[in-house]
């Protein structure tokens, strides 16, 4: 889960910097965390729900990483606002899914 938290934070930071007008180098990238894996021993209705939310967060992070990579292939000085807004919307979805997973994880661990 920590990998997903770190990747979401990294992606959010990068796209926020773009949103606020910073010129961000395409040398920077967004880490793509792996999908969450459960062994058959760990599977339960609770852990499957946590996995569902974590996977949704990971997919959202992958989407914004792909969007960043695509933008870096286009030669232009400024990323259009609609592209940044789409990235921000994907990040919000990823963040909300991640927060749900964290909350459920806390309940499951107690």
C-alpha positions in Angstrom: 0.0 0.0 0.0 2.9 2.3 0.7 4.0 2.2 -2.9 0.6 3.4 -4.0 0.6 6.2 -1.4 4.0 7.4 -2.6 3.1 7.1 -6.3 -0.2 9.0 -5.8 1.7 11.8 -3.9 4.4 12.0 -6.6 1.8 12.2 -9.4 -0.2 14.8 -7.5 2.9 16.9 -6.9 4.0 16.8 -10.5 0.6 17.7 -11.9 0.0 20.4 -9.3 3.3 22.0 -10.3 2.2 22.0 -13.9 -1.2 23.4 -12.9 0.6 26.3 -11.1 2.7 27.2 -14.1 6.0 25.5 -13.3 8.0 24.2 -16.2 8.4 20.5 -15.3 11.0 18.5 -17.1 10.0 15.5 -19.0 13.0 13.8 -17.3 10.7 13.5 -14.3 8.4 10.5 -14.4 5.5 9.1 -12.3 6.1 5.7 -10.7 3.6 3.1 -11.7 2.9 0.9 -8.7 1.8 -2.7 -9.3 -1.7 -3.9 -8.7 -2.3 -5.2 -5.2 -1.9 -9.0 -4.9 -3.6 -11.2 -2.4 -2.8 -14.8 -1.6 -5.7 -17.3 -1.3 -5.0 -17.3 2.5 -5.5 -13.5 2.6 -8.7 -13.4 0.6 -11.8 -12.4 2.5 -14.7 -10.1 1.6 -12.9 -7.3 3.5 -9.5 -7.8 1.8 -11.1 -8.1 -1.6 -12.8 -4.7 -1.1 -9.5 -3.2 0.0 -7.9 -4.7 -3.2 -10.7 -3.2 -5.3 -10.1 0.3 -4.0 -6.3 -0.1 -4.2 -6.5 -1.3 -7.8 -8.8 1.6 -8.7 -6.1 4.0 -7.2 -3.3 2.3 -9.1 -5.3 2.4 -12.4 -5.9 6.2 -11.9 -2.2 6.7 -11.2 -1.3 4.7 -14.4 -3.7 7.0 -16.3 -2.0 10.2 -15.2 1.4 8.7 -15.8 0.4 7.8 -19.3 -1.0 11.3 -19.8 2.3 12.8 -18.6 4.2 10.5 -21.0 2.0 11.5 -23.9 2.4 15.2 -23.1 6.2 14.7 -23.1 6.0 13.4 -26.7 4.4 16.6 -27.9 6.6 19.5 -28.5 5.0 22.5 -26.9 5.9 24.9 -24.1 2.6 24.8 -22.2 0.3 21.9 -21.4 -3.3 22.9 -22.2 -5.5 23.5 -19.2 -8.0 20.9 -20.3 -5.3 18.2 -20.2 -4.2 19.3 -16.7 -7.8 19.3 -15.6 -8.3 15.8 -16.9 -5.2 14.7 -15.0 -6.4 16.4 -11.8 -9.8 14.6 -12.2 -8.1 11.3 -12.5 -5.9 12.1 -9.5 -8.9 13.0 -7.5 -10.5 9.6 -8.3 -7.3 7.8 -7.4 -7.0 9.8 -4.2 -10.5 9.0 -3.1 -10.1 5.3 -3.9 -6.8 5.3 -2.0 -8.4 7.0 1.0 -11.2 4.3 1.0 -8.6 1.6 0.9 -6.6 3.1 3.8 -9.8 3.5 5.9 -10.9 -0.1 5.3 -7.3 -1.3 6.0 -7.4 0.5 9.3 -10.7 -1.1 10.2 -9.6 -4.6 9.0 -6.3 -4.3 11.0 -8.1 -3.5 14.3 
